[in-house]
Amino acid sequence: MGQFDSETDAALTQLNYEALSETPGGEFVEIVGDLLKLVGGPLGIIGGSSNLLLKVRKLAGASYASNLFYTITAVRNDLATLYERYEKLRSRIESLQTDPKFAEAISALALRAMHTSVKDRLKRLARIVVNGVKENDLEPESLDDMMRAAVELTDWDIIVLGKMYESQKQIITNSAFSYDWSTSVGNVWTEWGSIFGLRDDQHLKLRTALSRLQSLGLIAEAQTNFVKDGSLARQPFGLLLDGMKFYERLQEIAVQK
């Protein structure tokens, strides 16, 4: 497939297992430049792969190096899938190494990878970048907010957001529902308990997820009054545009149609 070849795979494997030696480290900007070469295009740095690993380890330690290369590998694999499945995107993918917005995205990804060692969260970072490439939307401000959410949310939080996406997407995309957003959300929310099948002792767990999602600007309270049964989890929350966009950017490239 040209830019996604076995030599690049071999170099990524080498980066993961290269032994640490006493060589001077480099600057973060140099690391980002080398990471861009690993993501796609002619590799050109097979001989210098150990030096790149040393730069990263010198900058932030072996644990961070492992996290970063895991995430970069996920980016590269998703881009390869995108390249294979969407012929119309190939020229865009081939030009990524000279795209300043993509360079900023890789830089932001590298910084965010410092904040977690959870593999699922690292995969989320990769999907946000690659789906940004797919949608031709790599605006730094938007990416920064989504990357922050990607490393701060738990798997349960994402499940809750997904349920809200499934039940409320039409409220955002259909003007007939979005005109009276609060009422539309309240109507959907009456089904919330049955959607999750929650026991009484699980409502606070749901409320914790809703609070985290709200703090990141992905959802908002549709009204401040409690429903008659007083359950915290039944207090209506509505999906916002940023929440819809974030959830869509988390979807795996391999299963998208």
N, C-alpha and C positions, 0 to 999 in steps of 0.2 A: 504494500500500500504506500510505498514511497517514504513519506516522512515518519511513519510509525513502523520501524523495521526492527529486526532482531538485534542489531547492534545497539540500538537505544535501550532495548530491554536488558541486554547484557550489562550495559553501563549502569542502569538503575540497580541491578542486582549487586554489582560491584560496590556501588555507593552504600548499600545497606550493610555490607559485611567487611568493608575495607578496614584493616587494622589501623589504630591511631598511632601516629609517630610525631616527632617533635619538629614540625614545620611551621613557619610563621603563618598566622591567620590573615584573612582579608577583611574588607569592609562589607557592610550589609548590601550596599548598592552593587558590589561585584557579585555577591551571592545571587541576587535577584537576576542579574544578567546571565549568569551561568544556569540558573533554574529555567529561564526562558529557553535556553538551548536544549535543555532536557525535555521540555514539554513537547516540542515538535520541531520539525525541520531537520536538515542534516545535522547530525550530532556534533561533530567537530571538536568534542572535548573528551573523547574516551581516554586519551592519555592523561588528561588533567582531572579526571573524576575524583581521584583520591585527594587532590588538592582542594577541590570543592567541599568534600566531606570534612576535611580538616578545618577549612574556613568556618563552616557552620558549627563544628564542635568547639572551636576556639571562641566563637562569638557567644554561644549560649549553652554549650554542653552536649553530651552524647544523647541524652534523652530527647532534647529538642531536635537534634539532627534526625533521629529515628522518626519522630512525628512528622517533620517537614517532608522527608522523602516518601513517607507513606501517603501524605496528602498530594504531593506532586505526582506520584505514580497514579493515584486515583484520577487526577485531572487529565493526565496523559491518556489513560485507558478510556475515560469518557469521551475525550476528544477523538480518539481513534474510532470509537463506536459512531460518533456523530459524523465523522468523515466518511465512514463506510455507508451509512444509511441515507445521508442527505447530499446528493451530488451537487445541489445548488449552493451548499455551504462550503464546498471544498476550497474555493479561492479565498474565502474569508479566513478559514482555518490556516491555510498556507501563508497568509500574510500576518499572522498574529505576532510573530517575533518583531515586527516593525511597527506594531500598533501600540502607541503610548498608553492607551487606556487599559489594554491587556497587561502591559508591564506594571501599571498601577495596581491592577487586580491581583497579580501574582505577589507583588510587594505586600499588599494588605493581607492576603492569604498567609504569607510567611510570618507576618506579625501575629495574626490571630492564632496560628498553630502553636504559638508559645503558651497559650492560655488553657490548653487542654491536652490530655493524653488519651481521651476516650475516642476509640476508633470511629464510632458512629458519628461523632461530632466532627471529626476530621473529614469524613466522607461528605458530610453536609457542606463543608466549606468548598470542597471540590465541585459538588453539584451546582452550587450557587454560581461559581465562576463559569462552568461549562454551559449551563443553561442560559447564563448571561450572553455567552458567545452565540448560542443558538438563536436567541431573541434579538441579537444585535443591540444589547443594552448592558453596557459596562460602566454606567455612570458611577463615579467614585462615591458620592454621597449615599446613593441607594445601596451600593454594594457594602459599604461600611456598616450600615444599619443591619443588613441581613446577615453579615458575617458575625456581628456581635450576637445576634439572636441565635445563630447556628451553634455557637460555643457555650451559650448560657442556658439554653432550654434542655430539659430532660426528654427521654424517649416518651414518657407519659404526657408531657406538655405537647409534644408533636402529635400524639394520638388525639388529644383533646382538640387541637387546632384542626386536625384532619376531619374530625366529626363535625366541627363547626363549618368547615369548608363544604363538606358534602351537603349539609342541610341548609346553608345560607348563601351559597354562591349566587343563586338566582336573585337574591335580594339586591346584590350589588350590580349584577349584569342586566337586570330587568327593571327599567325605569318605573314600571307600574308598581313594583314593590319598594324600590328605593326612595320613591317620593315621600312615603311615610315610613321611614326606616325603623323608628322605634317601635311602632305598632307591628310591623312585619316581623321584626326580631322577636317581639313578645309572643306572637302567634306561633312561631317555630319553636320557641323555647318551651312551650307547654308539653312538647314531646321529648324534652331533653332527658328526663329520668328514664323513660322507656328505651331511648337510644342506647344508653350505657348500661341499663339494668343495674343501677347502683343500689347497694344496701345503704341503710341509714348511716353506718359508720364510714362510708366512702365519700360522703358529700364534702367533707373538709379537704380531702385529698384533691377532689376536683376543684374546689375553691382555690387551693394553693396554685394549681396549674393556671387557672383563670387569672389570678393576680400577677403571675409572672408574665403571661402573654400580654396582659394589659400594660404592664410596666415597660414593655418593649414597643408599644404602639401598634400591636397587631390586632387587638380587639378593644372594645370599649363597652361600658355599661349602657344599655339601651334605656334604662330607667332606674331610679334610685329606690323605688318602693319594693318591698318584699311581697311575694305572692302569699296567699292566705295560709299555706302550711308553714311558712317561716323558714323553709329550707334554704340555707345559704347557696347551695348549688343551683337552685332554681331561680336565683336572681338573674334576670335576663342580661346576657352579654351578646354583642353583635360583632361579626367579622368585619374588619375594615379592609380598604383597598390594599394597604401594605401587607395585611395578614394574608389576603388572597394571593398576592404576588409572591410573598415569601414561601408559602406552602407549595405553589406551583414550581418555584425554582428548586425545591428540594427533591423533586421527582427524578427517579433514575432514568438516565438516557436510554438504557437498554429496554425499558418497558414502555417508552413513549411511542405513540403512533404518529 
